[in-house]
Amino acid sequence: MESSAGYQKSKDLVTKTLKEGVDELQETNKDHKEGEVTKAVENETSKIPSIVYLSLAVTSMALSLGLAMRSKNKDTATFVGLWAPSFLILGLYNKIVKTQGSDMSRKIG
């Protein structure tokens, strides 16, 4: 039972610290607003399904493998293979914008 109470106490402390950090960040950034171009880009890119980014990443990996197996120039295969992380990061950004938005001032005020 003692370890359960210790766990709950630690959990409460972490939760309190995180809430304080978020409150401080929101206070610091309350005057910051995203530009109109950013809003327009995010509005359009949020319409793209997340599976598109995952498909692009897997396709670039498969294409890279195919190029590596068939081509004498491995640099092209490496170049194409390096696209996958970029597509995955774009997909992650897309998911965050869809679920959280990017402009904290819309949530605060």
Contact map, one row per residue, 1 for C-alpha under 8 A:
1111100000000000000000000000000000000000000000000000000000000000000000000000000000000000000000000000000000000
1111110000000000000000000000000000000000000000000000000000000000000000000000000000000000000000000000000000000
1111111000000000000000000000000000000000000000000000000000000000000000000000000000000000000000000000000000000
1111111100000000000000000000000000000000000000000000000000000000000000000000000000000000000000000000000000000
1111111110000000000000000000000000000000000000000000000000000000000000000000000000000000000000000000000000000
0111111111000000000000000000000000000000000000000000000000000000000000000000000000000000000000000000000000000
0011111111100000000000000000000000000000000000000000000000000000000000000000000000000000000000000000000000000
0001111111110000000000000000000000000000000000000000000000000000000000000000000000000000000000000000000000000
0000111111111000000000000000000000000000000000000000000000000000000000000000000000000000000000000000000000000
0000011111111100000000000000000000000000000000000000000000000000000000000000000000000000000000000000000000000
0000001111111110000000000000000000000000000000000000000000000000000000000000000000000000000000000000000000000
0000000111111111000000000000000000000000000000000000000000000000000000000000000000000000000000000000000000000
0000000011111111100000000000000000000000000000000000000000000000000000000000000000000000000000000000000000000
0000000001111111110000000000000000000000000000000000000000000000000000000000000000000000000000000000000000000
0000000000111111111000000000000000000000000000000000000000000000000000000000000000000000000000000000000000000
0000000000011111111100000000000000000000000000000000000000000000000000000000000000000000000000000000000000000
0000000000001111111110000000000000000000000000000000000000000000000000000000000000000000000000000000000000000
0000000000000111111111000000000000000000000000000000000000000000000000000000000000000000000000000000000000000
0000000000000011111111100000000000000000000000000000000000000000000000000000000000000000000000000000000000000
0000000000000001111111110000000000000000000000000000000000000000000000000000000000000000000000000000000000000
0000000000000000111111111000000000000000000000000000000000000000000000000000000000000000000000000000000000000
0000000000000000011111111100000000000000000000000000000000000000000000000000000000000000000000000000000000000
0000000000000000001111111110000000000000000000000000000000000000000000000000000000000000000000000000000000000
0000000000000000000111111111000000000000000000000000000000000000000000000000000000000000000000000000000000000
0000000000000000000011111111100000000000000000000000000000000000000000000000000000000000000000000000000000000
0000000000000000000001111111110000000000000000000000000000000000000000000000000000000000000000000000000110010
0000000000000000000000111111110000000000000000000000000000000000000000000000000000000000000000000000000000000
0000000000000000000000011111111000000000000000000000000000000000000000000000000000000000000000000000000000000
0000000000000000000000001111111100000000000000000000000000000000000000000000000000000000000000000000000110000
0000000000000000000000000111111110000000000000000000000000000000000000000000000000000000000000000000000110010
0000000000000000000000000001111110000000000000000000000000000000000000000000000000000000000000000000000010000
0000000000000000000000000000111111000000000000000000000000000000000000000000000000000000000000000000001110000
0000000000000000000000000000011111100000000000000000000000000000000000000000000000000000000000000000001110000
0000000000000000000000000000000111110110000000000000000000000000000000000000000000000000000000000000011000000
0000000000000000000000000000000011111110000000000000000000000000000000000000000000000000000000000000000000000
0000000000000000000000000000000001111111000000000000000000000000000000000000000000000000000000000000000000000
0000000000000000000000000000000000111111100000000000000000000000000000000000000000000000000000000000000000000
0000000000000000000000000000000001111111110000000000000000000000000000000000000000000000000000000000000000000
0000000000000000000000000000000001111111111000000000000000000000000000000000000000000000000000000000000000000
0000000000000000000000000000000000011111111100000000000000000000000000000000000000000000000000000000000000000
0000000000000000000000000000000000001111111110000000000000000000000000000000000000000000000000000000000000000
0000000000000000000000000000000000000111111111000000000000000000000000000000000000000000000001001000000000000
0000000000000000000000000000000000000011111111100000000000000000000000000000000000000000000000000000000000000
0000000000000000000000000000000000000001111111110000000000000000000000000000000000000000000000000000000000000
0000000000000000000000000000000000000000111111110000000000000000000000000000000000000000000001000000000000000
0000000000000000000000000000000000000000011111111000000000000000000000000000000000000000000001101100000000000
0000000000000000000000000000000000000000001111111000000000000000000000000000000000000000000000000000000000000
0000000000000000000000000000000000000000000111111101000000000000000000000000000000000000000000000000000000000
0000000000000000000000000000000000000000000001111111100000000000000000000000000000000000000000000000000000000
0000000000000000000000000000000000000000000000011111110000000000000000000000000000000000001001100000000000000
0000000000000000000000000000000000000000000000001111111000000000000000000000000000000000000000000000000000000
0000000000000000000000000000000000000000000000011111111100000000000000000000000000000000000000000000000000000
0000000000000000000000000000000000000000000000001111111110000000000000000000000000000011011000000000000000000
0000000000000000000000000000000000000000000000000111111111000000000000000000000000000011001000000000000000000
0000000000000000000000000000000000000000000000000011111111100000000000000000000000000000000000000000000000000
0000000000000000000000000000000000000000000000000001111111110000000000000000000000010010000000000000000000000
0000000000000000000000000000000000000000000000000000111111111000000000000000000000111111000000000000000000000
0000000000000000000000000000000000000000000000000000011111111100000000000000000000010000000000000000000000000
0000000000000000000000000000000000000000000000000000001111111110000000000000000000000000000000000000000000000
0000000000000000000000000000000000000000000000000000000111111111000000000000000110110000000000000000000000000
0000000000000000000000000000000000000000000000000000000011111111100000000000000110010000000000000000000000000
0000000000000000000000000000000000000000000000000000000001111111110000000000000000000000000000000000000000000
0000000000000000000000000000000000000000000000000000000000111111111000000000100110000000000000000000000000000
0000000000000000000000000000000000000000000000000000000000011111111100000001111110000000000000000000000000000
0000000000000000000000000000000000000000000000000000000000001111111110000000100010000000000000000000000000000
0000000000000000000000000000000000000000000000000000000000000111111111000000100000000000000000000000000000000
0000000000000000000000000000000000000000000000000000000000000011111111100101100000000000000000000000000000000
0000000000000000000000000000000000000000000000000000000000000001111111111100110000000000000000000000000000000
0000000000000000000000000000000000000000000000000000000000000000111111100000000000000000000000000000000000000
0000000000000000000000000000000000000000000000000000000000000000011111110000000000000000000000000000000000000
0000000000000000000000000000000000000000000000000000000000000000001111111100000000000000000000000000000000000
0000000000000000000000000000000000000000000000000000000000000000000101111100000000000000000000000000000000000
0000000000000000000000000000000000000000000000000000000000000000000100111111100000000000000000000000000000000
0000000000000000000000000000000000000000000000000000000000000000001100111111110000000000000000000000000000000
0000000000000000000000000000000000000000000000000000000000000000000000001111111000000000000000000000000000000
0000000000000000000000000000000000000000000000000000000000000001001000001111111100000000000000000000000000000
0000000000000000000000000000000000000000000000000000000000000011111100001111111110000000000000000000000000000
0000000000000000000000000000000000000000000000000000000000000001000100000111111111000000000000000000000000000
0000000000000000000000000000000000000000000000000000000000000001000000000011111111100000000000000000000000000
0000000000000000000000000000000000000000000000000000000000011011000000000001111111110000000000000000000000000
0000000000000000000000000000000000000000000000000000000000011011100000000000111111110000000000000000000000000
0000000000000000000000000000000000000000000000000000000000000000000000000000011111111100000000000000000000000
0000000000000000000000000000000000000000000000000000000010010000000000000000001111111110000000000000000000000
0000000000000000000000000000000000000000000000000000000111011000000000000000000111111111000000000000000000000
0000000000000000000000000000000000000000000000000000000010000000000000000000000001111111100000000000000000000
0000000000000000000000000000000000000000000000000000000010000000000000000000000001111111110000000000000000000
0000000000000000000000000000000000000000000000000000110110000000000000000000000000111111111000000000000000000
0000000000000000000000000000000000000000000000000000110010000000000000000000000000011111111100000000000000000
0000000000000000000000000000000000000000000000000000000000000000000000000000000000001111111110000000000000000
0000000000000000000000000000000000000000000000000000100000000000000000000000000000000111111111000000000000000
0000000000000000000000000000000000000000000000000100110000000000000000000000000000000011111111100000000000000
0000000000000000000000000000000000000000000000000000000000000000000000000000000000000001111111110000000000000
0000000000000000000000000000000000000000000000000000000000000000000000000000000000000000111111111000000000000
0000000000000000000000000000000000000000010011000100000000000000000000000000000000000000011111111100000000000
0000000000000000000000000000000000000000000001000100000000000000000000000000000000000000001111111110000000000
0000000000000000000000000000000000000000000000000000000000000000000000000000000000000000000111111111110000000
0000000000000000000000000000000000000000010001000000000000000000000000000000000000000000000011111111110000000
0000000000000000000000000000000000000000000001000000000000000000000000000000000000000000000001111111100000000
0000000000000000000000000000000000000000000000000000000000000000000000000000000000000000000000111111100000000
0000000000000000000000000000000000000000000000000000000000000000000000000000000000000000000000011111110000000
0000000000000000000000000000000000000000000000000000000000000000000000000000000000000000000000011111111100000
0000000000000000000000000000000001000000000000000000000000000000000000000000000000000000000000011001111100000
0000000000000000000000000000000111000000000000000000000000000000000000000000000000000000000000000000111111100
0000000000000000000000000100110110000000000000000000000000000000000000000000000000000000000000000000111111110
0000000000000000000000000100111110000000000000000000000000000000000000000000000000000000000000000000001111111
0000000000000000000000000000000000000000000000000000000000000000000000000000000000000000000000000000001111111
0000000000000000000000000000000000000000000000000000000000000000000000000000000000000000000000000000001111111
0000000000000000000000000100010000000000000000000000000000000000000000000000000000000000000000000000000111111
0000000000000000000000000000000000000000000000000000000000000000000000000000000000000000000000000000000011111
